[in-house]
Structure formats: C-alpha cells, structure tokens
Amino acid sequence: MTPKQSKDNPFDIIDRRVEWVQFEFDKGRGSRMDLADYAKRFALMQAILNDCNRCGIPAPPDSIVKAMAYLLNMGGECES
C-alpha cells in the first residue's frame, strides 16, 4: 500500500506522522485535521495488513482489502 506522498515531503507517514502532517499543511495541501485524519487512517490500514502478514497470511482476501479500504476511505492507496 502506498500513501499519497508528495515527492518533496521528507517525512515518513508512519514513523513521523506529526512532521508529515505539518509539512503538508505548511505547503497548503489540506487542513491540519484532514491531513492528520488521513495519516491515522493510513497507519491503521497498514497495521491491519501487517497483522495479516504476521499471522502467516500472505495477503488478506481481495474482498477484505476492498472492504477495509472503503470503510477507511483509502481506495486510492490499495491496488485494485
């Protein structure tokens, strides 16, 4: 899964979420609240996928990924 990432943003959305949000906000790419919400939803989606991998499931079924993406509004970040 790949986040919406500006090429000029040096911060990782998972490891440096606060800095990632601030950088995007300073560049005028959205409200601080929307950017923080996006970063949290992305981290949650990535955590779910990582948990599946830890359980020995190579990838969750496509229907599960699509459902999670829909519920988290992350459809553009997931391969379809």
N, C-alpha and C positions, 0 to 999 in steps of 0.2 A: 504494500500500500504506500502510495506516495502523497505527501501533503501538498496543498497549494503552497508553493515555496517560491518567493521572489529570488532571482539569482543574486541580488545584491544583499540579501539578508544573511549575515554570517552565523546566526544562531540556530541551533537545532530545536525544533518544535517540541521534542520530547524532553531533552536534557536541560534546555534553557528556555522554558516556556515564557517566563515573565519577560526576559530580554527579547525573545522573538516577538511577543505582542507589542512591546514598547517600540521596537524598531519599525514594525509595520504601521503602528499608529502614527509615529513621527513622520513617516513617509506619506501619510494621508490615505492609507489603503483600507480604511474602515474605522468604525468606532472601537474604542478600547474594549467595551463589553462584548461586541460581536466577535472581535478577534480572540479574546480570552475564551469565549464560549467555543469557538471553532477549535482552538488549541486543546481544550479539555475533551471535546468530542473525539478529536483525532487520537489523543492519548488513550482514551477508553477503547476505541476501535482497535488500536494497535495492541493493547493489553489483552483483549479478547482473542485476537489472532495468535498472540504469543502463548497464551494459555493452552490453546488447541495444540500448538507445536510441542509444548512441554508434556502434554498427555499422550504423546505418540501419534496424534492425528496429524498427518502431513498437511492437511488443509481442511477446514470445515466445508461441509457441502455448499455448493454454489447458492442454494436457496437460503441457507443460514446467513451467508455473507450478504446477499441481497437484502434480506430482511433487516439485518443489523445496519447496513448502510442506509436503508430507507428510514429506519427509526432514528438514527443519529444524523440524518441529512448529510451523509458522506458519500453519496453515489458517485460523484466525480472522481473520488480518490481510489475507488475499487475497480479492479478490472472487471469488465462485463463480458 
